[in-house]
Amino acid sequence: MEMKISKADWLFLFFCLLLGILAEEAFFRGQIGISYIVFVMAFYTVFLWRYRRFPFSHQRFGYLVICCIWLLATSYLLNDNILFYALNIMVIPGLIIFHLVLVTSPKNFQWAKPVFVIYLFSRLLEAIKYNAAFVALFGKGLKQDVDEDKLLIWKKIMIGMLISVPVLLIVLKLLISADTQFERMIGGIPDWFRILDAEVLIRLIIILIYTGAFFGFMQVLVKKQIKVRKQQADTQVVHLDSIISLTVLIVINTVYVLFTLVQFKYFFGGTLQGDYTYAEYARKGFFELLFVTLINLSITVVILTFVNHTTSVMKRMTQTMLTILVLASSVMLSSSFLRLHLYEEVYGFSFIRVLVHSFMIFLAVIFTYTLVKIWVEKLSLFHFYFITSLIYYTTITVIDLNKIVVKENMNRFQTSGKVDVHYLNSLSSTGVLGLIELYKIDQNIPDLRTILQEQKNEAMKKSSPWQSYNLKREQVLTELKKLDLE
């Protein structure tokens, strides 16, 4: 790859080095907190400087993606949720890559098409090639100022040193065995050359990797545009037979309608039937939810996307069958929702149960749009699914589902006197805040004082770096210091 590096490119490389140093400081010096939003701010500052004259595309959708990125990064400062802490380590970089490729892609390029995925990975591959070419260019530049004869001499010296190493090891072994004073002197030699320890070396490697990733990726996006071929619908899109698809829909819908009619009272009666326990009741509803999500929705999407209708009659019949399928799925989804609610009334709220509830609401939105799409063909399924999923994920990350769990368990305690303090203690900082509120209400709850004392002792010992600063954890520390547990 032929390349020319300008002064602006060298300056940009320097900024990328600073970003690499900041990335290592932000993500490898302790638990991530405020450091994530600090890094994102710095990253987009450098990005906007580098692309200050670049004509961005897909700006309206790009604004939505960047808002979600910033909100997700801010959640490391606002909330303390272990699940989203781990997920966002991967989700945020993925969204940043998607956003950068999106706004630098051709204006007429449709991001909701499968070809965009190919385009995105081609950009990543070009970034790797660019870095390899840059390293080769840098090495070539170093050789230009060195005399070839001197370079040959240094090569021979290095070869001679490598050859002498095995002989030297044998001789040193014999001499060390012969003289104790010489052994003591040789043993101290490594300390003379100990300039970098292993940790510093690893951190230096991390900085260089980040620097190369930032520099190569953004250089490729701003300098090298790839011409993307449009997909030929007639040759590349697979079509399914409409008669076969309609037959599948009729068979499945017959089972669903019969199942719904027979079990309607069982679904929505609000009571357990037969020998089911509450755990079996809720678990059965959850599997129905999976069934609705993985089977019914998948069938609907496949038929809407790939079925080629030969006549208008077949088209209307297929639309009718798809409508019945979506409505039957909605009935089972509502049944699962009510069953889980009944389970929570008996056993209380947990993070997983609240998360499943929110996912059911998300599915309800998806099914509603899919029902409209069945009759309005111009609508795009993937476009809506992606945007809705992005908004849903960002929302449940930012609002702190643990707070809802703690609040509902507090309400349950006030009405029934039942509470699981050990489970609340597992909900990170939000759960500890709930335990503190419980202690103010009733100090005689079993194990509550012991748990809070352990939390207080642990909090007093910790001294977190600036990277780990988190508003929720700071609030817990402040409340625990005020708490009198004597």
Secondary structure, 3 states (H helix, E strand, C coil): CCCCCCHHHHHHHHHHHHHHHHHHHHHCCCCCCHHHHHHHHHHHHHHHHHCCCCCCCCHHHHHHHHHHHHHHHHHHHHCCCHHHHHHHHHHHHHHHHHHHHHHHCCCCCCCCCCHHHHHHHHHHHHHHHHHHHHHHHHHHHHHHCCCHHHHHHHHHHHHHHHHHHHHHHHHHHHHHHHCHHHHHHHHCHHHHCCCCCHHHHHHHHHHHHHHHHHHHHHHHHHHCCCCCCCCCHHHHCCCEEHHHHHHHHHHHHHHHHHHHHHHHHHHHCCCCCCCCCHHHHHHHHHHHHHHHHHHHHHHHHHHHHHEECCCHHHHHHHHHHHHHHHHHHHHHHHHHHHHHHHHHHHHCCCHHHHHHHHHHHHHHHHHHHHHHHHHCCCCCHHHHHHHHHHHHHHHHHHCCHHHHHHHHHHHHHHHHCCCCHHHHHCCHHHHHHHHHHHHHHCCCCCCHHHHHHHHHHHHHHCCCCHHHCCHHHHHHHHHHHHCCCC
